[in-house]
Amino acid sequence: MHTQTIGQAAPATTAPVTPASGIPTPTRKLGTFSIAMMIVAASAPLTVIAGGAPSSFAVSGITSVPAAYLVLAAVLALFAFGYAAMARHITNPGAFYAYVARGLGRPLGVASAIGAMVSYLAMEFGIFGMFGFTVADWLTVRFGLETSWWMWALAGVLIVGVLGMWRIDFSARVIAVLVALEFLAVGVVDAVGLGAAPEGYPLDAINPASLITPEVGVLLAFGVAAFMGFESAAIYAHEAKNPRTTIGRATFLAVIGVGLFYSISAWALTVGVGPSQVVAQSEELGPGIVFALIGAHLPEVVVDIVNALFITSLFAALLSFHNAVSRYIAELGRERVAPQVFAKRTENGAPIVGSLTQTVLSIIVTLGFVLGDPGDPLYPVLTMFTWLTNTGAFGLVLLMCFVAVAIIAFFIRDDRGVGAWSRLFAPAIAAMALGAVFILVLVNFPLMLGQEEADLLTWILPSLVIVPGALGFAWAMYLKSARPEAYAGIAADMDAPTGVIPIVHPAPGADRAPFMADAHEPAPGAPATRR
């Protein structure tokens, strides 16, 4: 007979989960490197250096962009300690959804799922606008061929939609090749910049102390978008060879790798153009600053290749976001939070309904922006791309704050042998830092949109993340009372024996915050068995 003392965690109980019938089990083909490449592809390294860094220089008016990337990488690495520790105990592919549900309760988990999907979709829709503009602009400049941006945006939607229904390992190979070429292209830009160095090699721009300035909010607000998608490793838990170790390793590899890479590359760009000129040239040329730099020192064919890789960089990001959202949708269907049809997968395990749903939504949103096109060539960049990607970045930071707190709550109930640094101190520091970044993003939102002062749009765009999340919370509460069986299956581990969710009860008399109680109790009416 089991005995326990006051203050100890009681044995785990489990709530049954009814799996969706007829859903093929995905094949476990993805290793650490493949998943890391999926994460990096979502960040789009060449897009960050050619688009994000110049925008940061131009809007902030200072040269501390490399230092901002370094600080953000450090914050996300702190976050990754707890994230990786939790990944060893949760193999649900819902990522933010599952982690928040198991730490702070199922209603907040569903709210996070909806918020995460909207954020990813906003990023994806926005990048389609940039993709269409970039292809059309390149064809005009290089070949004198006039085409509409929306034609290429819709072509991208269809190609990504088709690839999203193929085997995930095929998409991973495509993405790995494209990302490798991106790194090569940025390496060329770095080499040219470091070789030119018209003003020498000052280190001020890469020194974190240079961020002690009123403009730091702008830099962090723009910089956080460069890491969008870094947490998506957990989304591939079904397809990972060993999710309990692969997810954490892939996250660390991606965060630390791209953080250092972005910082060094942004510094090389600063050195190549000259610290006294980089802000002014960024304001004048935008992404063209990179192509102007390499064009002044390398043959035109190299500039053409880098331009082409800029396009494939955007495409790789689109494919990565598409794969991530498809799996969020499929997971909600599998757990019957959404209609079960969304869980349908192909024989190869690809979430076909989730992929098709995204494709249809992408077409609708693109056509909506087409209807509002005033004929300005920069319209898809200044509206579709800027509005939606900044909205996605806003949602990501908010969700990471929830996850950091959820990690602490998850391990407070049972430390599971995890050290205090990973389960408490690192996520606590990350939560405070991310909270500060979130406030800075919100305060600087008008500036990120190119507005001189806040207007109605400033509030509508963040609401696109917050309102659906609130509706998701309300829907979870409805499931709790009306469909307890579905409610009990929220955040279930797919590989749990006999399809059960581990639920840890605190000792009798232990204090619990009311909002956390739901995270480890069966839904009303759901039977519980003791292991």
N, C-alpha and C positions, 0 to 999 in steps of 0.2 A: 504493500500500500504506500502510495506517495505521500510524503509529508513535506511541509514547507514552513518556514518561519516568517513572521511579519516582516514585510519589506522586501522579501524575495519575490522574483517573478514566478508565477505559477506555470505549470506545464502548458504547452501550446494546445489550443483547441483548433478545430478546423470547421469551416463552413463549406458545404458541398457546392460545387459549381457544375452546372449542366453545360457541357461544351456544345457548340453549334455543330449539328450533324452534317455530315457530307462535306466537310471542309478539309481539303488535303493538308497534311502537315508539311510545312516548308522544309526543303532540304538544307542541312547545315553545311554550307560551303564557304562561308566567309571567315577569314582569319583576321588577326590584328591589323595587318598592313592594309587589307582590302577595306575594312571598316574605317580605318584612319583616313584612307583616300576619299571615302564618301564624305567624311566630315570636312576635310580640306577643300573638296570640290565645292561644297556649299558656301565656303568662305570666298572661293574664287580668287586665288592669290594675285593673278595678273590684273583682275578687275580692281582689287584693293589698291594696288600700287599705281595703276594707270588712272583710276577713277576716284577711289576713296581718299588716297593721300593728297592729290592735288586739291580736292574739294576741302579737305581739312585745312590745308595751308591757306586757301583763298578765303574761307569763311572766318577762320580764327585770326588771321593776320599775323601769326607767329610761327616760328620754325620748330616748335617742340613736338611735332607729330610723331617722330620716332620714339620719344620718351613715353608718349601716351600709349602706343602699342605695347611697350615694355611693361608699363604699370598694369594695363588691362590683362595682359597675359599672366602676370603674377596673381592678380585677383582671381582669375578663372582657374589657375592652377590650385589655389587654395580651395576653391569650390570643388575641384575635381577629386581632392582627397576624400571628402565625404561621399561624393557621387560614386567614386570607384568602390568604396567600402560597401555602400548600399547595393551596388550592382552584384556583389558576390552573394547576396541573399534574396534578390528579386530578379527573376528572369522574364517578367512580363515586358513585352515590347512597347508598352505605352509610354515609356520614358517619364517625362514630367508628370503625366497622368497617373501612372502607377506609383511613383515615388511620393507624390503629394497625398494620394489616397491612402497609402500605407502609413504615412507619417502623421497627417493632419485630418484624415477622415475622407470617406468616399465622396461626399458632396463637393468639398474643395478639390478633390481629385478630378471629378468630372468637369468642374469649372476650369481647371487647369488644362484639361484635354481640349476643350473648346477654344480656350484662349491660345493654346499652342498651335492648333490647326489654323486659326485665323491669322496668327502671326506668320506662320510658314507660307500660307496662301498669299498673304499680302506681299511678302518678299518675292515669291514666285511670279505673281502677276506683275509686280513692278519691274522685275528683271526681263520679262517678256517685252516690255516697252523699250528698255535699253537695248535688248537684243535686236529688235526690229529696226530701231534707229541706227545702230552701229553697222548692220549689214547694208542698209540703204545708203548710208553716208559713205561707206567704203566703196561701194559700187559707183557712186557718183564721182567721188574724188579720183578714183583710180582708173575708171573706164568711161566716165561721162554718161553712165546709164542711170536715168532718173526713174526711181521706183518709190512706191509708198511704203512707209515704215510698217504699217499694219499688215501688209502682205507677208513680210518676213516674220513678224510676230506670230501670225496665225500659222505659218508654215512651221515655226518652232514648236507651237502648241501641239500640232499633229504629230511631229516626229518624236517629241518627248513622250506624248501619250502612247504611241506605239511601243517605244522602248520600255515604258513603264509596265507593260503587260508581258514582257519577256522575262526569262530567268534572271534573278538578281545577280548571279555571278557574271552573267554577260554584261549587265549594266556596270558592274564593278570593274570589269576589265576595260570597258570603254572609258569609264571615268579615270581609272588609273593611268591610262595612256595620255589622256587630255591633261590631267594634272601634272604628269611628268613633263610634258611639253610646256606647260605654264611656268613651272619652276625654271626650266631651261631658258625661256624667254626673259623672265625677270632676272635671271643670272646674267644674261647679256646686258640688260639695262644697268645692273649693278656694276658690271665690269667697265662699261663705258663711263658711268658716272665717277667711279673711283679713279679711272684713268685720266679723266678731264680735270677735275678738281681745280677750277680757276682761282679759288680762294683758299686752297689748302684743305686740311682735314680737321676743322674745329669739332670738338665733341660736345659743345653746349646743347645741341639739338637732341642728343641721346641721353642727356643727364636728367634723371627724374626730378631733380631739384628745380629744373626749369619750368616745371608744371605749376609751381606756386605763383599763379597768375590768375586774374579774373577770367581769362579766356579758357581755363581748363575745362569748364563745362562743355564748351563747344567741341573741344578735341575728344573728350570721352564720349560725348553723344554720337559723333561721327565714327569714332573708333570702334565702338561696341558692335556696329553693324558688320565690321570686318570679321568678327568671330561668330556671326550668326550660323547656327547649325552645329556648333561644336559639341553640343550635348546629345546629338542625334544618334550616338553609338548604341544606346539602349534600344532604339527603335528596331535595330536589326538583331535583337536577342533571339528571335525564332530561327534566324538563318546563320547565326554565329556558331563556329565549331565548338567553342567552349565559352558560353556567355558569362559564366561566373568569373572568368579571368580576362577574356578577350575585351569585354566592354571597357573596363577600367584602363587597361593598357592602351587601347586605341584612343581613348579620351586624352590621357596624358601625352601620348605621342603627338596627337594633333594640336593640342593647346600649346604645349611648350615649343614644338617645331614651328608652327606658323607664327607664334608670337615673336620669337627671335628673328624669324625670316622677315616678317613685316617691318620690325624695328630696324634691322640692318639695311633692308632695301630702301625704306623711306629715308634713312640717313644717307645712303649712297646717292639717292636722287637729289637730296639737299646739297651734298658735296659737288655733284656733277653740274648742277645749275649755278650753285653759289648761294650761300646763306643769305646774302644781301639781295638776291634776285628771285629766289624761289617763290616767295609770296606773290610778288607782282606778276611773274610769268604764269603762276597757277591761276590767278585772277583773269589773265588775258587768254590763256590757251586751254585751261581745263585739262582733260585727258590728253590733249595734244602736246602737253609739255614733255611727256615721255617720248613720243614719236619725234618731236623736234630735237630732243637730246641725242637720240641714237641716229637720227637722220643727218646730224651735223658731223658724225664721225664714222658712219658705216654706209655701205652701198644701199641704194634704194630697195633692192630685193630683200634685204634684211628687215627694213621697215615694213615692207609688205607682209613678210612672214609673221612679224610680231603683231601686226594688225589682224591677220587671220587668226592668230592664237588668242587675241583678245576676244574675238567672236566665239571661239571654241571654249574659252574660259567661262563666258556667260552661259553657253550651252551646258557645260558640265555642272554649273551651279543649278540650272533649271532642272536637270535630270536628278540631281541629288535631292533637291527640295521636293520634287514630284514623288520620288520613292519614299521619302519620309512621311509626307502627308497621306499617301496611299495606305501606309501601314498604320497610321493613327486611325484612319477611317475603318480599316479592317478590324482593328482591335476593338473599337467601340461596337462594331457589329458582332464580333465573336462573343463579347460579354453581354450582348443584348441591351446595351445602353442605347444603341441606335438599332434600326431595323436589321434583322439578321442577314438580309440580302447583302449588306455592305461587307460582310465577312467572306463572301464568296471569293475563292482563289482559283487560278488555273491549275492544271495538273502539276505544273512546275512550282506552285506555291506563290505565284505573283498575285497580288490583290487586284483582281480585274475590275470589280465594281468601284473600288476606291480610285483606281486609275482613270476609269471612264468619267467618274463624277468630277474629278479635277479638270479633265480635258474640257468638259462641257462648261464648267464655271470659268475656266480661262478664256474660252471663246466669248462668253457673255460679257465678262469684264473688259476684254480687249475691244469688243464692238462698242461697248458703252463709252469708252474713251475716244474711239474713232468718231462717234457722233458729236463729241464736244470739241473736235480738232478744229482750231481756227485757221489752220494752214501754216502755223509757225513751225519751221523745221525742227526746233528744239522742244516742241510740245511734249512728245512722249518721254523726254528726259526730265523736263521741268515739272511735269505733272504726274504722269503714271509712275515713273521710276522714283522720283523724289518723294512724293506723297506716300506711296505704299511701302517702300523699303524702310523709311523712317518709322512708319507705323509698326512694321514687323520688328524692328529693333527695340522699340518701346515695349512691345509685348514680351519679347525675350527677356529683357532685364527684370520686368515685373515677375515673370514666372520663375526666374532663377532665385529671386528673393524668397518666394514661397518654398521652393525646393530646398534651399539651404536650411530654412527653419524646419522643414519636414524631416531632413536628415537627422537633425538633433533630436527631434521628438521620437523618431523611429528607434534610435539607439538608447534613449533614456529609459525606455520600457524594458530593454534587454540589450546589453552591450555586445552580446554575441562574440565576445573575445576580441573586439576591435579596440585598438588603443585610443586613449583620450584625445590625441591630436587629430586623428582622422574623423572620429565620431562627434567631437564637441568643439575643440578650439578652432580648427581650420574652417569648418562650416560657419561657426559663429562670427569669425572675422570676415569671412566671405559675405555673410548676410548683411553685416553692417556696411561693408564697402559697396556691395551691390545696391543697397538702399540709398547710399549717397549718390551713386551713379544714376539711379532711377530718378531721383529728385533733380539732378542736373540735366538729365535728358528732358524731363517735363518742363523745366524752367526755360530751356533753350529750344523748345520745340518750334516756336515761330521762326527763329533764326535758321534752324535746319530746313525749314520749308521756304526759306528765302523771303520771309515776311518782315516788314519793318516793325509791325506790332501785331499782337494776337487778334484774330477774328474768328468767325464761326467755324471755319475749317480747322483751326487750331484745336478745337474741342471735339469736332466730329471724328477726326481720324483716330485719336486715342480711344474714343468711345467704341470704335469698331472692334477693339479687343476686349474692353471692359464689359460692355453690355452683353455680348454673347456668352462671356464667362459667367455673368450673373444668371443668365437664363439656364446655363448648364447646371449651376448650383440648384436652382429651383427644380429642374428636371430630375436631379438625383433625389431630392427630397420627395418628389412625387413617386419615384420608383420605390423608395423606402416603404411607403405606405400602401401603394397600389400593386406593386410587382416585387415582393420581397425576394423571390428567387433570383430575379435579374440583379437586384441590388446587391445580393450576397456574392455575386460573381464579379463585382467590380474589382479590378486590380489583381485578379487571380494569376498565379504563376502558371504558365502553359505547361511546364514540365513537372508540376507538383504531382505526387502519386495520387492516382484516382481522381485527379482534377480537384484538389482542395486548396483553399487559401489558408496559410498559416496565420493564426490569430492569437496573439499573446495577451493573456489577461494579467493585470497587476495583482499583487497580493491583496487579500481582504483588508480593507481599511486604507489602502494606499490612495493618496490624493491623485485626482486626474482632472485636467482641464476639460470642461464640458465639450469643447469643440473637437477634442482629440478622442473622446470615447468611441466615436464611430469607427475610428481607424482599426480597432481590434476587437470589435464585437460583431457577432453574426447579425444579419438583418432580422427584423421582427418576423417571427414565423419560420425562420430557417433553422433546421435541426443542427445541433452541434455534437460532435463526438470527441472524446479525449484520446490522444495518442498514448 
